């Protein structure tokens, strides 16, 4: 079955109401961070940064870099049979996409990934939509798993427990809906034949999309994608452990799970580019719940975000600088 590719239309401008809402939210966040920052002894933070072990910070960057190939391996499991599945080119596309996410936010990174999946790999529109859908639901399942482990292994506060339960419910319902869709493509096609006009075309598009959800009909491939996604999260957790060692915090897997669970829940809501300030605030609060002093927590948050950004930006920016003509269409 062939997927009917839609015409690409000019994106609609963001309404002034949405712009105002985001401006208010980011302003409130900035004010909150500024107020919290005024309560911190920055000379102690600077002293903690100077004492940090650069070797462990470097190791954290390297461990974060190892997450990229695991991400590519996971995405490769979700590409339908018959579509190109080149591992290294997929890794290349994801490297540029994750750099774009840090620079332009999640929407910009998503648009970049969609474009490069078409240009560099040659996936059909239907395959791209299905791959992104499956990657998102897998990420949600793994996030729910990590949050569950954090809740079970540490004295998690009530907000984390409530957020984790909500995430599990939402992801569970979404997964069951996708599972039903993946196994109902024939029924949807028959149902579409009862209609004509717009309803029939919409149902036909829906049936074409469900056709590409092949990984949900092949448990081994879907579980492989889940496994590689878990490996990617293990790399992120290991990097946090390296930062704990660098910042002089007692190394604790439970505390690392606590921190990464807080980051996962908080970053569900899109923040400013690179989550600057937002990321640090979440990590500081998480370490505060774990009994770490504010100054040490700030130093660890800054080092952790630095290690993450270096790993997220370096491969993609280098590839774009060296091979720009691969990614930008020429006139």
N, C-alpha and C positions, 0 to 999 in steps of 0.2 A: 504494500500500500504506500502510495506517495503522499507526503505531507504537502498541503497547499500553502505555499509561502505567501504571507501577506505583503501588501505594498507598504513600503516604509514611508510614513508620513512625518511631517515636520512636528517636532515635540511642542506641546503646548507650554506656554510660559507659566511659570509658577505664580499663582495668584498672590495678591498683596496680603491677603489674610494669612496664607500659609507662611509667607516671608515674615510677617509680623509675629506669628506664633513662634517660629524658630528663633527669631531675634530675641523675643522675651525669654524663652527657655534658656538660650545660651547666655543671655545677660544675667539671668538669675543664677545660673551655674557659675559664671565668672565671679559674681559678687560673693557667692558662697565660698568659692575657693580662695578668693582674696581675703575674706574674713578669717577663714581657717588658717591661711598663711600668716596672718598677723599675730596668731597665737603661738607660733612656732619660733623657737630660738634658732635662727638660721646660722649663727656661728657654730652651733653644735652640729647642724646638718653638714656644713662645710667640712668640719673636722672629721665627721663620719665618712664623708666622701674621700677625703685625703687618706684615711686609713684603709679604704677598700682595696682588696687584692685584685689588681688588674688582670692577673692570670685567670682567675675564676670568672671575671666579667667577659674576657675573651672566649673562654670555654662556653659561657652561656650563649654568646653570639653564634658560635659554631653549632651548638646543639639546636638552636632555633633554626639555623639554615637546614639542618637535617629534616625538619618537618616538611619542606617543600616537595622532595621526591615522594614522601608518603602521601601527600595531598594529591600528587599527580597519579600515583598508583590507585588511590581511591576513586578518583574521577574516571580513570580508564575502565574500571569495572562497570560504570554506569553507561558507557557509550554503547548503543545498540549494535548488534551484529550487522555487518555490511557497511558500517561507517568506518572511516580511518581511525586508527588508535595508536598513533606513534607516541611512544612514551616521552622521548626527549623534547619533541616539539610541544607536547602537552605541558611539560615542565616549564618550557620557555614561556608559553602563553600565561601560565599561572604566576610565574615570577613577575611579569609585567603587570598582570591584573592586581596582584597584591600590593605592588608599589603604587599603582593608581588608586587603590582603596585608601592608602595612607595619605596620598597627596590631595585627592579629589573627593574623598568620602566614599561610602559604600555604593551609592548610586553611580558615581563616576567609574568606580572599579568594575561594577557589574556590567555597565555599558561597554567598557574596554574589553572585558572577557568575552562578551557576546560577539563583538566585532572580530576579535582575533580568532575565536573558534571558527568563524566563517572564513576569514582571510588566510590564516596560517595552517589550519588543520583541514578545512573543507567540510565541516559538519553541516548537515542540513538544519534548517530552522527547527524542525521537530525534534531532532536529536539534541540540539543545544538546549531547548526548553526542558526536555526530559532529564538531561544530565544535571542542569542547574536545580531542577525540582528535587531530584534524588539526592544531590549533594546537600541541599538545605535540610531535607528531612533526616538524613543521616547525621548531619551536624547537630540537629536538635536532639536526636536520640542519644548521641554521645554526651552532649551537654547535660541532659537529664541524668545520665549514668554518673558523670563526674560530680554533679551537685548531690546526687544521692549518696555517693561515697563520702563526700565532704560532710554531709549531715550525719551520717552514721559514725564517722571516725573522729569527729570533733564536737565540742559543746557549741553547736551552731545556734546563733540567735534566732528568735522567732521570725524576723523578716526573711532570712535566708530559707528557713523551712517552708514558709508560705509561698515564697517565690518559686522554690523548687517544686512544690506540689502543683502550682499553677502551670509551670513549664511542662511537667510530666503529663498533665491532663491535656494540654493543648497539642503537644507533640504526639501523644497517643491517639487522639482523635484524628489528627492529620494523617498519621501513618495508616490507620485503618481505612480512611477514605481513599488514600492512594492505592492501597492494596486491593480494595474493591474495584477501583477504576482500572487497574492493570489487568484484572481478570474478567472485566465486563465489556471488553471492546466489541465482541460479537453482538452482545445484547444491545449495546448502544447503536450499532449500525442498523440493526433491525428496527429499533425504536425510531431512528431518524427517518426511515422510509415511510413512516406514517404521516409525516409532515411535509410541507413544501415551503418554499421561500426561505426567509431568514432563520426560523427555528431549525429547519432541516440542515442548512449550511452550518449553523453553530454546533449542532449535534455531530455533524460530519467532522468538523475541526476537532471536537472533543474526542471522537473515536480515533482520529489520526494520532492525537497526542497520547492516548492510552496505549496505542500500538507500540510507541517508543519506550514505554516503561518496562522494558524487557527484563531488567535486573530484578524487578519485584516478582517476576514469574520464574526466575532462576535463582533459588535461595543461595546457592554457593557463591554466585557473583555478588549478590547483595551483601551477604555476610563478609565476603572479602573486602568490599568497600567499607563496611563498618569496622573491620579489623584494622585496615590501613588508617582510617580516621582516628581510631583509638591510639595507634602508634604515633600519629601526629600530635595528639594531646599529651602523650607520654613525654615527647620531646619538649613540649612547652613546660610541663611540670618539672622535668629535669633541669631546664634552664632556670626556673625559679629556685630550685635547690642550690644551683651554682651561685645565684645572686645572694641567697641567704648566707652561704659560706663567705662570699666576698665582703658582705656588709657586716659580718660578725654576729649574725643572728644564729641561734642554735638551729642546726639543720633538722627539719622536721617534715616528713612526708605529709602528715596530717595538716600542718599549717600551710604547706604548699598547695594541697588540694583545696583548702579553705580559700586561699587567695585566688587560685584559678577559677574556682566556682563563682566567686564574687565578680571577677572580671567577665566571665561568660554571661552571667545574668545581667550585669549592668550594660554591657555592650550590645545587647539585643536592641536597645534603643539607639538609633544612629546619633553619633556625637559629632563634634567638629573634626576637621581633617586630622588624621593621626591620633585622634582622641586626646590631643594635648591638654593637659590639666585634668581632664575627665578621668583618664586612665590612672594618673597618679593619685587622685582623690580616692578612687575605689580601692587601690592597693593599700593606701594609708589606713583607710577605715578597716579593711580586712585584717591588717596587721595589728591595728588597735584592738580589735575584738580578740586577737590572739595574745594580747598582753605585752606587745612590743611598744617601746616608747615612741612618741610621735616623731622625734628627730631621727631616730634610727629607721623608722618606717618610711619617712620621706626620702632618706638617702637610698634605701632599698628600692623604693618605687621609681626614683629617677634612674638608677642603674638598670633596673629591670626593663623599664620602657626604652632606655637607650639600646640595650641588647636586642630587644624586639624590633625596634625601628631599623637598626643597622642590618639585621637579617632580612627584614621585609623590603627595604628600599634598595640595598646594594645590588642584588642580582638583576632585578628588573631595570634599574636605572643604567647599569652597565650595558645590558643587552640593547636597550633603546639607543644609548649613545653610540654604540659600535655598529649596530645594524638598523639604523633608523629607516632605511628604504624598505625594509621588510614589512614594516608596520604602518607606514604612512603612504597612502596612495599618491602616485605621481600624476601630474596633470597631463 
